[in-house]
Amino acid sequence: MAKILVTGATGQIGAELTLALREHYGADNVIAAGHRREPPGGLAQTGPYCSLDVRDAAALNAVVTAHGITVIYHLAALLSAVAEEQPLQAWDINMNGLLNVLECARQHGCQVFFPSSIAAFGPGTPPFNTPQDTVQRPSTIYGITKVTGELLCDYYYRRYGVDARGVRYPGLISNQVLPGGGTTDYAVDIFYAAVRQRHYDCFLRADTQLDMMYMPDAIAAAMQLMQADASRLMHRNGFNATAMSFTPSQLAAAIQQHLPDFTIAYAIDPLRQAIADSWPRHMDDSAARAEWGWQPRYDLSAMVGDMLRHITAKLRNE
Ligand code: AKB
C-alpha cells in the first residue's frame, strides 16, 4: 500500500487533494504537511498532519523515514503574483523545496508529483494551441521556478530513475481553500463577490483569455497521472492539461445566466495584467489525453453552476 506525503497540504490544491487521497488510499496512509503548526479543520480531523518547512531537508527526511513514505505530492510553493513581490523567497521555497523533495525521493525510492503551470511559458511561446514541446522562456520568477522544476524532475528521472511526474496546471477554480497570491485568483474571487454583493471589480482586463480548470478535475489529473502505466508515458513532467479557456467578461456572462443582476467592472492591476499577458491563451493538451487518458469533466457552464451552489451554501453557513 502506498504511503503518501502531501507538502503544501493547507493550500488551495493540497487541502482538497489530501482528502481525495485519504478517501482512496485510507486516511492513515496520507500524511498532510503544511507550514502551519496547527492543522486547519478538515485536515486535522481526517488523518495525520505535521508541520514542515520543505526547505529543511533534515526535517523532510525525518518525516519520510518515520512514516515509510513511498509517494510525495509536492505542492508547497509561492504563486505568481506573490512570487513577483518576493523573488528571492520564491526561488528559495520553490526551488530548494523541490530539490530537497527530489533528493529525499532519490534516497528513499519515492514517486514524486510536481505541479507545473501555464506560467512555465512566456511571451515567445505560441499563445494558441500551445504545443506540449515548445519555447519556454518565462518572464516571471514563478515561471522560471516552474520550468526549472520540470527540468529538474526530468533530470532526476533520467539520472537516478526517480519516478517524477507532473502537469502544467492552468488557473484553478475551487470553493474550499482560497488561492493565495496567483494571477488567476480573479476566477475564484468573482464567485464570492457575486454571491455576496452581486458586483466584482476585476484586476485583469475584460479580454484576458487564459486556460482554467475546476478543482475536481485538477485532483483527478494528479491522481490519474501518478497511477498511469509508465510504459505509455512519452513525457513525464510538465504535461499540458486544460479544461476550459475564457476571459473575465465571458466568465461574468456565465455567472449572469444564474444571477442576472450581477455586474463586473475593471480595475486593472498592472503587475498581474503583465503576468497574464505573458501566458498562453489556450494550450494543446493532446499529449496528456493520449499518454494517460486526461479527460476533464467540467466545462465553463458546469463549473459555474457548481461553484455558485457551493459558495452560496458556504456563505449561508458563515
Ligand atoms: C497563478 O496564477 O499563479 C497560478 C498558476 C496559473 O500557476 N494559479
Residues whose N, C-alpha, C, O or C-beta is under 5 A from the ligand:
A	BS01	AKB	L79 S80 A81 S117 I118 A119 Y169 P170 G171 L172 G181 G182 T183 T184 D185
